[in-house]
Amino acid sequence: MVQDASALSHGAPATVAVATASKSKSPSQVAQTLKGMAAGFGWFLISMAILLALWAILCATFAKDLPTPLVTAKALGASLAHPFFKNDDGTMGVGNLVIASLGRVFMGFGMATLVAIPLGIVAGLNPWAKKIIDPIAAVMRPVSPLAWFPLSQVIFRSFGSGATPAAIVGTIAICCLWPTLMNTAFGVASLPADYRTVAKVFQFSPTRFLTKVLLPYSIPHMLTGLRLSLGIAWLVIVAAEMLSGSSGIGFGAYDAYNNGRLDEMVATIIVIGAIGLILDRGFDWLANRLDYEKK
């Protein structure tokens, strides 16, 4: 408690008071990190080898119309060779499709974050607010994006030609709102009573309590919620674009299926999975950088 009080009196986050200053890694630590990365990459290659083997067996037995890994690899290579083309008929390369989808994903994710974090803080601090928000989240969280998209189109119908893009963004926002909200509320509510007591003793203003105690302590929980929300946003964009018939990576996969280009469809699915992996790993890296407890 004394240590926490000393830390708070100097305006430092309570969770950082016990952390040592960051130091450069020793050669042994660097070697251990590289060894861990190599081991992780090795297991990744083993996993991909198993997946490709199962895929090949499936193509040779039950689903002979499914493109083989080799055929799909050729289609993927052709797509990646010219990813940013755009024809007069509206068709475009996979790079343009990914950019269009990512723009909508980050817009919807950003809107959800701006709503979820303040609401989560309020729900974590105020039991009455939590009792009001919890039932709403419990009812709306399980609803499929396939149900939210038509409703969003009705809501944004006044946008005219921009109704469909707005409906996609709105669907993403409503679907990825809940993990961030719930994890933020949990992190705020789990703040130890000792931290609140020390803040009162040193007469912290509400702003200082929020920025120096509450947010630093809750950041790991918030980041977990944000990571889950970003993953959901990437899942939702594919479904929404398939329904909307507009540009984007989801539409690209569905359009390839409708035109009988199954190799392109599977290649697009691989791109979707790869982008999802990059987003997840990138956010994991960012979370580790921002997590006070891991510094």
Backbone torsions as a table, in degrees:
resi	resn	phi	psi	omega
1	MET	NA	-39.4	178.8
2	VAL	-64.4	-39.6	-179.8
3	GLN	-64.4	-42.8	178.3
4	ASP	-62.4	-41.4	-178.9
5	ALA	-63.6	-42.3	178.7
6	SER	-62.1	-40.4	-179.4
7	ALA	-66.5	-44.3	-178.8
8	LEU	-66.3	-35.0	-178.7
9	SER	-65.2	-23.7	177.0
10	HIS	-97.3	9.0	175.3
11	GLY	78.9	14.7	-179.9
12	ALA	-91.7	150.7	177.6
13	PRO	-62.2	142.9	-179.0
14	ALA	-63.2	-33.8	-179.4
15	THR	-74.0	-15.9	-179.3
16	VAL	-94.7	-12.9	-173.6
17	ALA	-62.2	-32.5	-177.6
18	VAL	-93.6	-0.5	-178.1
19	ALA	-85.9	141.7	175.7
20	THR	-83.3	159.0	179.3
21	ALA	-64.6	142.5	-178.4
22	SER	-67.0	135.6	-178.7
23	LYS	-123.1	158.2	176.5
24	SER	-68.2	145.3	-176.6
25	LYS	-72.8	142.9	175.8
26	SER	-75.3	162.3	178.2
27	PRO	-55.1	-37.0	179.1
28	SER	-66.0	-37.5	178.0
29	GLN	-67.6	-39.8	177.8
30	VAL	-63.2	-43.9	179.2
31	ALA	-62.8	-39.6	179.0
32	GLN	-66.3	-39.0	177.7
33	THR	-64.0	-45.3	178.8
34	LEU	-63.8	-37.8	178.2
35	LYS	-64.0	-40.9	178.1
36	GLY	-65.1	-40.3	178.4
37	MET	-64.8	-41.5	179.5
38	ALA	-64.5	-40.7	178.9
39	ALA	-64.8	-42.3	178.1
40	GLY	-62.1	-41.8	178.6
41	PHE	-66.1	-37.0	177.9
42	GLY	-63.1	-44.9	177.6
43	TRP	-64.8	-34.1	176.7
44	PHE	-62.3	-44.1	179.2
45	LEU	-63.8	-39.9	177.9
46	ILE	-62.7	-43.3	179.2
47	SER	-61.3	-44.9	-179.8
48	MET	-65.5	-35.6	178.1
49	ALA	-64.3	-42.7	178.0
50	ILE	-63.7	-43.3	179.8
51	LEU	-62.1	-43.4	179.1
52	LEU	-65.2	-38.6	178.3
53	ALA	-63.7	-44.8	177.7
54	LEU	-63.4	-38.9	177.9
55	TRP	-61.4	-47.5	-179.0
56	ALA	-63.0	-41.0	177.9
57	ILE	-63.1	-42.2	179.2
58	LEU	-61.1	-42.8	179.7
59	CYS	-65.8	-33.6	-176.4
60	ALA	-83.4	-12.9	-175.2
61	THR	-119.7	-74.4	-170.0
62	PHE	-88.7	-34.8	-173.2
63	ALA	-123.7	74.1	-175.4
64	LYS	-71.6	-16.6	176.0
65	ASP	-81.4	-13.8	-179.9
66	LEU	-72.8	133.3	179.7
67	PRO	-60.9	138.9	178.7
68	THR	-73.0	164.4	177.0
69	PRO	-56.1	-37.8	-179.0
70	LEU	-67.7	-44.7	178.8
71	VAL	-63.3	-41.8	179.5
72	THR	-65.8	-38.1	178.6
73	ALA	-61.6	-38.8	177.8
74	LYS	-65.4	-43.1	178.3
75	ALA	-64.3	-39.7	178.5
76	LEU	-64.8	-42.3	178.1
77	GLY	-62.0	-40.5	178.6
78	ALA	-65.2	-37.9	179.1
79	SER	-67.2	-40.6	-177.6
80	LEU	-79.1	-16.8	179.3
81	ALA	-68.3	-34.0	178.8
82	HIS	-136.6	75.2	-171.0
83	PRO	-80.3	-13.2	-171.9
84	PHE	-119.4	26.8	176.9
85	PHE	-78.6	158.2	176.4
86	LYS	-147.7	119.5	-177.7
87	ASN	-93.3	166.8	-179.4
88	ASP	-66.2	-26.6	-179.4
89	ASP	-81.5	3.3	176.7
90	GLY	97.9	-12.0	177.2
91	THR	-69.6	146.9	-177.4
92	MET	-145.8	165.0	-178.3
93	GLY	-73.5	166.0	-175.9
94	VAL	-64.3	-30.2	177.8
95	GLY	-63.5	-43.1	177.8
96	ASN	-65.7	-37.5	178.9
97	LEU	-64.2	-42.8	179.6
98	VAL	-64.2	-42.9	180.0
99	ILE	-61.7	-43.8	178.8
100	ALA	-61.3	-42.5	-179.4
101	SER	-68.1	-43.6	-179.1
102	LEU	-62.9	-36.9	177.8
103	GLY	-59.5	-44.6	178.8
104	ARG	-68.5	-38.9	-179.9
105	VAL	-60.6	-47.9	-176.5
106	PHE	-72.5	-29.0	174.2
107	MET	-65.9	-49.6	179.5
108	GLY	-65.3	-41.2	178.4
109	PHE	-63.0	-42.2	179.2
110	GLY	-64.8	-41.9	177.9
111	MET	-62.3	-43.9	179.9
112	ALA	-63.5	-39.8	-179.2
113	THR	-64.1	-42.3	-179.4
114	LEU	-63.3	-27.3	178.5
115	VAL	-90.6	-42.1	-170.0
116	ALA	-69.8	-42.4	-175.9
117	ILE	-66.3	-49.1	176.2
118	PRO	-60.9	-42.0	178.7
119	LEU	-64.3	-38.7	178.4
120	GLY	-64.5	-39.6	177.7
121	ILE	-63.9	-44.1	178.8
122	VAL	-62.8	-44.3	-179.4
123	ALA	-66.1	-34.0	179.4
124	GLY	-73.0	-30.8	-178.1
125	LEU	-88.7	-30.3	-173.1
126	ASN	-116.9	112.2	-179.9
127	PRO	-59.9	-33.5	179.5
128	TRP	-67.2	-41.4	177.7
129	ALA	-63.6	-38.1	178.7
130	LYS	-63.4	-40.4	179.6
131	LYS	-65.9	-27.5	177.9
132	ILE	-81.1	-41.8	-174.3
133	ILE	-76.5	-36.0	-175.8
134	ASP	-56.3	-49.1	179.4
135	PRO	-63.5	-36.3	178.2
136	ILE	-62.9	-45.9	179.3
137	ALA	-64.2	-39.4	-178.6
138	ALA	-64.4	-33.4	-179.6
139	VAL	-79.7	-41.6	-171.5
140	MET	-88.1	-26.5	-176.0
141	ARG	-62.3	-39.4	-177.2
142	PRO	-77.9	-8.2	-175.7
143	VAL	-67.8	132.6	-177.3
144	SER	-70.3	148.0	173.8
145	PRO	-61.4	-24.5	176.7
146	LEU	-64.4	-25.0	176.3
147	ALA	-87.8	-34.9	-178.5
148	TRP	-70.7	-32.6	-173.8
149	PHE	-62.4	-49.3	178.0
150	PRO	-60.8	-38.0	178.3
151	LEU	-64.4	-39.3	177.6
152	SER	-63.8	-36.7	177.9
153	GLN	-63.3	-39.4	177.4
154	VAL	-64.1	-43.1	-178.3
155	ILE	-63.7	-41.6	-175.2
156	PHE	-97.6	18.6	-178.3
157	ARG	-61.0	-29.1	-179.3
158	SER	-67.5	-12.7	179.0
159	PHE	-74.2	-7.4	-179.3
160	GLY	68.4	-125.0	-178.0
161	SER	-67.1	-18.5	179.5
162	GLY	-91.5	9.3	-176.8
163	ALA	-65.8	-41.4	-176.2
164	THR	-67.0	-50.0	176.4
165	PRO	-58.6	-40.2	179.2
166	ALA	-65.6	-37.4	179.3
167	ALA	-66.1	-37.3	177.6
168	ILE	-63.8	-47.1	179.4
169	VAL	-62.6	-42.4	178.9
170	GLY	-63.3	-38.8	177.8
171	THR	-63.9	-43.4	177.6
172	ILE	-60.8	-45.2	-177.3
173	ALA	-60.5	-46.5	-176.1
174	ILE	-70.2	-31.6	-177.9
175	CYS	-78.1	-33.6	-177.3
176	CYS	-99.1	10.5	178.3
177	LEU	-70.4	-40.4	-164.5
178	TRP	-72.5	-42.1	179.2
179	PRO	-58.7	-41.7	179.1
180	THR	-66.4	-43.5	-179.4
181	LEU	-61.3	-48.1	-174.5
182	MET	-70.0	-39.9	178.9
183	ASN	-69.6	-36.7	176.6
184	THR	-63.9	-45.5	179.1
185	ALA	-61.0	-40.8	179.0
186	PHE	-64.7	-43.9	-179.8
187	GLY	-63.4	-42.3	179.6
188	VAL	-66.3	-43.6	-177.3
189	ALA	-67.8	-24.8	-177.8
190	SER	-88.6	6.0	176.8
191	LEU	-59.3	124.9	-178.2
192	PRO	-59.4	145.0	-179.4
193	ALA	-62.5	-28.7	179.8
194	ASP	-60.6	-38.9	-179.4
195	TYR	-65.2	-40.7	177.7
196	ARG	-64.3	-40.8	-178.9
197	THR	-64.1	-45.0	-179.7
198	VAL	-64.0	-39.1	178.4
199	ALA	-62.8	-37.1	178.2
200	LYS	-69.4	-39.9	-179.7
201	VAL	-60.2	-42.0	-179.8
202	PHE	-89.4	9.5	172.9
203	GLN	54.9	49.2	175.8
204	PHE	-66.1	137.8	171.9
205	SER	-70.8	160.8	178.1
206	PRO	-55.0	-39.2	-179.5
207	THR	-66.2	-43.5	-179.2
208	ARG	-68.4	-37.3	176.7
209	PHE	-62.8	-40.7	-179.3
210	LEU	-66.4	-46.6	-173.0
211	THR	-83.2	-27.6	-175.1
212	LYS	-101.7	-18.5	-176.6
213	VAL	-123.9	-60.0	-169.9
214	LEU	-66.9	-52.5	-177.3
215	LEU	-65.1	-46.3	177.7
216	PRO	-58.0	-38.8	179.6
217	TYR	-69.3	-35.9	-173.8
218	SER	-86.4	-10.9	-174.3
219	ILE	-55.0	-44.8	179.4
220	PRO	-57.0	-40.6	179.0
221	HIS	-68.9	-41.0	177.9
222	MET	-60.8	-44.2	-178.0
223	LEU	-65.4	-36.0	175.2
224	THR	-62.0	-44.9	177.8
225	GLY	-63.8	-41.5	179.8
226	LEU	-65.2	-38.8	178.5
227	ARG	-63.8	-43.9	176.9
228	LEU	-63.1	-40.6	-179.2
229	SER	-65.1	-39.5	179.1
230	LEU	-65.2	-39.5	176.5
231	GLY	-63.1	-41.4	177.4
232	ILE	-64.7	-40.2	179.4
233	ALA	-59.0	-40.5	-180.0
234	TRP	-70.6	-32.8	174.8
235	LEU	-67.4	-42.9	-175.1
236	VAL	-68.0	-37.1	-175.9
237	ILE	-61.0	-37.4	-179.5
238	VAL	-65.5	-47.1	179.7
239	ALA	-64.2	-43.1	-178.1
240	ALA	-65.8	-39.6	180.0
241	GLU	-71.3	-30.8	174.1
242	MET	-65.2	-39.6	179.0
243	LEU	-72.3	-36.6	-172.1
244	SER	-78.2	-28.0	-176.3
245	GLY	69.9	24.8	179.0
246	SER	-105.4	-176.8	-178.7
247	SER	-68.8	157.7	179.2
248	GLY	136.8	167.3	-174.6
249	ILE	-68.3	-34.0	176.6
250	GLY	-65.7	-43.6	176.7
251	PHE	-63.1	-38.1	179.2
252	GLY	-60.1	-42.8	178.8
253	ALA	-66.2	-42.1	-178.2
254	TYR	-70.9	-37.1	178.2
255	ASP	-65.5	-40.4	177.0
256	ALA	-62.3	-39.3	177.9
257	TYR	-64.7	-46.1	-178.5
258	ASN	-62.3	-28.5	-179.0
259	ASN	-97.4	11.3	175.1
260	GLY	75.2	13.4	179.8
261	ARG	-94.7	74.0	-174.4
262	LEU	-66.1	-32.8	178.5
263	ASP	-64.4	-40.5	177.1
264	GLU	-67.4	-36.9	179.4
265	MET	-62.1	-48.0	-179.5
266	VAL	-66.4	-37.1	176.9
267	ALA	-62.2	-39.1	177.7
268	THR	-66.6	-37.4	176.2
269	ILE	-61.7	-38.7	177.5
270	ILE	-63.5	-40.9	177.2
271	VAL	-62.3	-42.3	178.4
272	ILE	-59.3	-45.8	178.8
273	GLY	-64.0	-40.1	-179.4
274	ALA	-65.9	-42.4	178.2
275	ILE	-64.4	-40.7	177.1
276	GLY	-61.0	-40.4	177.8
277	LEU	-64.4	-43.1	179.6
278	ILE	-63.0	-43.1	178.9
279	LEU	-62.3	-43.4	-178.4
280	ASP	-65.8	-46.4	-179.2
281	ARG	-68.8	-36.9	178.0
282	GLY	-64.5	-41.4	179.2
283	PHE	-70.9	-33.2	176.2
284	ASP	-63.3	-41.5	176.9
285	TRP	-63.0	-44.6	179.3
286	LEU	-63.0	-40.6	179.9
287	ALA	-62.5	-40.7	178.2
288	ASN	-66.2	-32.6	177.8
289	ARG	-71.0	-31.6	-175.4
290	LEU	-95.1	-13.0	-178.2
291	ASP	-76.5	112.9	-178.3
292	TYR	-58.7	-35.7	-175.2
293	GLU	-69.9	-17.5	-179.0
294	LYS	-102.6	1.6	-179.9
295	LYS	-83.1	NA	NA
